[in-house]
Amino acid sequence: MFKKLLILVGIVGVAAIVAKRVKETNDERALWHEATTAPDLR
């Protein structure tokens, strides 16, 4: 039982790390997009 719980905690931890990296990548991409596009001066 303890082994299954430990595996589950490991999987949840890895999923949290992956989700954090995906969010950071998306935030970085959005920042670069904002910084490199011409402003809309209409």
PDB file as gemmi writes it, atoms N, CA and C in Angstrom:
CRYST1    1.000    1.000    1.000  90.00  90.00  90.00 P 1                      
ATOM      1  N   MET A   1       0.822  -1.195   0.000  1.00  0.00           N  
ATOM      2  CA  MET A   1       0.000   0.000   0.000  1.00  0.00           C  
ATOM      3  C   MET A   1       0.861   1.252   0.000  1.00  0.00           C  
ATOM      4  N   PHE A   2       1.895   1.259   0.839  1.00  0.00           N  
ATOM      5  CA  PHE A   2       2.771   2.433   0.923  1.00  0.00           C  
ATOM      6  C   PHE A   2       3.501   2.668  -0.395  1.00  0.00           C  
ATOM      7  N   LYS A   3       3.875   1.593  -1.065  1.00  0.00           N  
ATOM      8  CA  LYS A   3       4.594   1.696  -2.335  1.00  0.00           C  
ATOM      9  C   LYS A   3       3.700   2.349  -3.399  1.00  0.00           C  
ATOM     10  N   LYS A   4       2.430   1.988  -3.437  1.00  0.00           N  
ATOM     11  CA  LYS A   4       1.498   2.578  -4.392  1.00  0.00           C  
ATOM     12  C   LYS A   4       1.312   4.068  -4.117  1.00  0.00           C  
ATOM     13  N   LEU A   5       1.216   4.419  -2.840  1.00  0.00           N  
ATOM     14  CA  LEU A   5       1.071   5.821  -2.468  1.00  0.00           C  
ATOM     15  C   LEU A   5       2.304   6.620  -2.873  1.00  0.00           C  
ATOM     16  N   LEU A   6       3.470   6.049  -2.676  1.00  0.00           N  
ATOM     17  CA  LEU A   6       4.718   6.716  -3.048  1.00  0.00           C  
ATOM     18  C   LEU A   6       4.790   6.920  -4.561  1.00  0.00           C  
ATOM     19  N   ILE A   7       4.380   5.927  -5.331  1.00  0.00           N  
ATOM     20  CA  ILE A   7       4.362   6.054  -6.790  1.00  0.00           C  
ATOM     21  C   ILE A   7       3.374   7.141  -7.211  1.00  0.00           C  
ATOM     22  N   LEU A   8       2.214   7.169  -6.588  1.00  0.00           N  
ATOM     23  CA  LEU A   8       1.215   8.186  -6.899  1.00  0.00           C  
ATOM     24  C   LEU A   8       1.741   9.591  -6.600  1.00  0.00           C  
ATOM     25  N   VAL A   9       2.386   9.756  -5.464  1.00  0.00           N  
ATOM     26  CA  VAL A   9       2.960  11.057  -5.103  1.00  0.00           C  
ATOM     27  C   VAL A   9       4.028  11.461  -6.116  1.00  0.00           C  
ATOM     28  N   GLY A  10       4.827  10.506  -6.561  1.00  0.00           N  
ATOM     29  CA  GLY A  10       5.846  10.792  -7.576  1.00  0.00           C  
ATOM     30  C   GLY A  10       5.240  11.250  -8.886  1.00  0.00           C  
ATOM     31  N   ILE A  11       4.182  10.573  -9.310  1.00  0.00           N  
ATOM     32  CA  ILE A  11       3.518  10.939 -10.561  1.00  0.00           C  
ATOM     33  C   ILE A  11       2.913  12.335 -10.457  1.00  0.00           C  
ATOM     34  N   VAL A  12       2.282  12.629  -9.330  1.00  0.00           N  
ATOM     35  CA  VAL A  12       1.682  13.956  -9.136  1.00  0.00           C  
ATOM     36  C   VAL A  12       2.772  15.029  -9.119  1.00  0.00           C  
ATOM     37  N   GLY A  13       3.904  14.726  -8.498  1.00  0.00           N  
ATOM     38  CA  GLY A  13       5.013  15.681  -8.463  1.00  0.00           C  
ATOM     39  C   GLY A  13       5.561  15.976  -9.850  1.00  0.00           C  
ATOM     40  N   VAL A  14       5.748  14.939 -10.650  1.00  0.00           N  
ATOM     41  CA  VAL A  14       6.243  15.122 -12.017  1.00  0.00           C  
ATOM     42  C   VAL A  14       5.234  15.917 -12.843  1.00  0.00           C  
ATOM     43  N   ALA A  15       3.960  15.616 -12.675  1.00  0.00           N  
ATOM     44  CA  ALA A  15       2.926  16.346 -13.414  1.00  0.00           C  
ATOM     45  C   ALA A  15       2.929  17.827 -13.037  1.00  0.00           C  
ATOM     46  N   ALA A  16       3.140  18.136 -11.765  1.00  0.00           N  
ATOM     47  CA  ALA A  16       3.185  19.531 -11.324  1.00  0.00           C  
ATOM     48  C   ALA A  16       4.383  20.251 -11.935  1.00  0.00           C  
ATOM     49  N   ILE A  17       5.526  19.584 -11.993  1.00  0.00           N  
ATOM     50  CA  ILE A  17       6.723  20.193 -12.579  1.00  0.00           C  
ATOM     51  C   ILE A  17       6.515  20.450 -14.069  1.00  0.00           C  
ATOM     52  N   VAL A  18       5.929  19.479 -14.769  1.00  0.00           N  
ATOM     53  CA  VAL A  18       5.674  19.642 -16.200  1.00  0.00           C  
ATOM     54  C   VAL A  18       4.699  20.789 -16.433  1.00  0.00           C  
ATOM     55  N   ALA A  19       3.640  20.868 -15.648  1.00  0.00           N  
ATOM     56  CA  ALA A  19       2.657  21.942 -15.798  1.00  0.00           C  
ATOM     57  C   ALA A  19       3.302  23.307 -15.550  1.00  0.00           C  
ATOM     58  N   LYS A  20       4.183  23.385 -14.572  1.00  0.00           N  
ATOM     59  CA  LYS A  20       4.868  24.649 -14.273  1.00  0.00           C  
ATOM     60  C   LYS A  20       5.751  25.074 -15.442  1.00  0.00           C  
ATOM     61  N   ARG A  21       6.481  24.117 -16.009  1.00  0.00           N  
ATOM     62  CA  ARG A  21       7.358  24.450 -17.145  1.00  0.00           C  
ATOM     63  C   ARG A  21       6.552  24.878 -18.365  1.00  0.00           C  
ATOM     64  N   VAL A  22       5.420  24.223 -18.611  1.00  0.00           N  
ATOM     65  CA  VAL A  22       4.570  24.602 -19.743  1.00  0.00           C  
ATOM     66  C   VAL A  22       4.052  26.021 -19.548  1.00  0.00           C  
ATOM     67  N   LYS A  23       3.626  26.338 -18.336  1.00  0.00           N  
ATOM     68  CA  LYS A  23       3.131  27.691 -18.058  1.00  0.00           C  
ATOM     69  C   LYS A  23       4.238  28.717 -18.242  1.00  0.00           C  
ATOM     70  N   GLU A  24       5.436  28.423 -17.741  1.00  0.00           N  
ATOM     71  CA  GLU A  24       6.563  29.347 -17.894  1.00  0.00           C  
ATOM     72  C   GLU A  24       6.896  29.554 -19.371  1.00  0.00           C  
ATOM     73  N   THR A  25       6.856  28.493 -20.151  1.00  0.00           N  
ATOM     74  CA  THR A  25       7.144  28.601 -21.585  1.00  0.00           C  
ATOM     75  C   THR A  25       6.098  29.461 -22.278  1.00  0.00           C  
ATOM     76  N   ASN A  26       4.835  29.245 -21.941  1.00  0.00           N  
ATOM     77  CA  ASN A  26       3.770  30.044 -22.548  1.00  0.00           C  
ATOM     78  C   ASN A  26       3.880  31.509 -22.149  1.00  0.00           C  
ATOM     79  N   ASP A  27       4.198  31.777 -20.886  1.00  0.00           N  
ATOM     80  CA  ASP A  27       4.361  33.162 -20.433  1.00  0.00           C  
ATOM     81  C   ASP A  27       5.525  33.830 -21.159  1.00  0.00           C  
ATOM     82  N   GLU A  28       6.634  33.100 -21.303  1.00  0.00           N  
ATOM     83  CA  GLU A  28       7.803  33.633 -22.001  1.00  0.00           C  
ATOM     84  C   GLU A  28       7.470  33.937 -23.462  1.00  0.00           C  
ATOM     85  N   ARG A  29       6.764  33.017 -24.112  1.00  0.00           N  
ATOM     86  CA  ARG A  29       6.379  33.230 -25.513  1.00  0.00           C  
ATOM     87  C   ARG A  29       5.470  34.450 -25.651  1.00  0.00           C  
ATOM     88  N   ALA A  30       4.524  34.605 -24.739  1.00  0.00           N  
ATOM     89  CA  ALA A  30       3.619  35.759 -24.790  1.00  0.00           C  
ATOM     90  C   ALA A  30       4.384  37.062 -24.575  1.00  0.00           C  
ATOM     91  N   LEU A  31       5.344  37.045 -23.669  1.00  0.00           N  
ATOM     92  CA  LEU A  31       6.142  38.241 -23.412  1.00  0.00           C  
ATOM     93  C   LEU A  31       6.954  38.620 -24.642  1.00  0.00           C  
ATOM     94  N   TRP A  32       7.597  37.631 -25.276  1.00  0.00           N  
ATOM     95  CA  TRP A  32       8.372  37.915 -26.487  1.00  0.00           C  
ATOM     96  C   TRP A  32       7.465  38.405 -27.603  1.00  0.00           C  
ATOM     97  N   HIS A  33       6.286  37.837 -27.724  1.00  0.00           N  
ATOM     98  CA  HIS A  33       5.352  38.276 -28.761  1.00  0.00           C  
ATOM     99  C   HIS A  33       4.970  39.736 -28.537  1.00  0.00           C  
ATOM    100  N   GLU A  34       4.691  40.082 -27.298  1.00  0.00           N  
ATOM    101  CA  GLU A  34       4.319  41.459 -26.981  1.00  0.00           C  
ATOM    102  C   GLU A  34       5.491  42.411 -27.239  1.00  0.00           C  
ATOM    103  N   ALA A  35       6.698  41.982 -26.916  1.00  0.00           N  
ATOM    104  CA  ALA A  35       7.871  42.845 -27.055  1.00  0.00           C  
ATOM    105  C   ALA A  35       8.309  43.014 -28.502  1.00  0.00           C  
ATOM    106  N   THR A  36       7.987  42.075 -29.360  1.00  0.00           N  
ATOM    107  CA  THR A  36       8.503  42.122 -30.735  1.00  0.00           C  
ATOM    108  C   THR A  36       7.466  42.497 -31.771  1.00  0.00           C  
ATOM    109  N   THR A  37       6.220  42.675 -31.402  1.00  0.00           N  
ATOM    110  CA  THR A  37       5.214  43.095 -32.377  1.00  0.00           C  
ATOM    111  C   THR A  37       5.086  44.611 -32.342  1.00  0.00           C  
ATOM    112  N   ALA A  38       4.771  45.153 -33.489  1.00  0.00           N  
ATOM    113  CA  ALA A  38       4.610  46.599 -33.582  1.00  0.00           C  
ATOM    114  C   ALA A  38       3.346  47.025 -32.825  1.00  0.00           C  
ATOM    115  N   PRO A  39       3.407  48.138 -32.157  1.00  0.00           N  
ATOM    116  CA  PRO A  39       2.202  48.604 -31.442  1.00  0.00           C  
ATOM    117  C   PRO A  39       1.117  49.038 -32.423  1.00  0.00           C  
ATOM    118  N   ASP A  40      -0.111  48.852 -32.024  1.00  0.00           N  
ATOM    119  CA  ASP A  40      -1.260  49.244 -32.837  1.00  0.00           C  
ATOM    120  C   ASP A  40      -1.579  50.695 -32.509  1.00  0.00           C  
ATOM    121  N   LEU A  41      -1.216  51.596 -33.390  1.00  0.00           N  
ATOM    122  CA  LEU A  41      -1.372  53.035 -33.112  1.00  0.00           C  
ATOM    123  C   LEU A  41      -2.603  53.648 -33.775  1.00  0.00           C  
ATOM    124  N   ARG A  42      -3.589  52.801 -34.053  1.00  0.00           N  
ATOM    125  CA  ARG A  42      -4.815  53.334 -34.673  1.00  0.00           C  
ATOM    126  C   ARG A  42      -5.633  54.107 -33.692  1.00  0.00           C  
TER     127      ARG A  42                                                      
END                                                                             
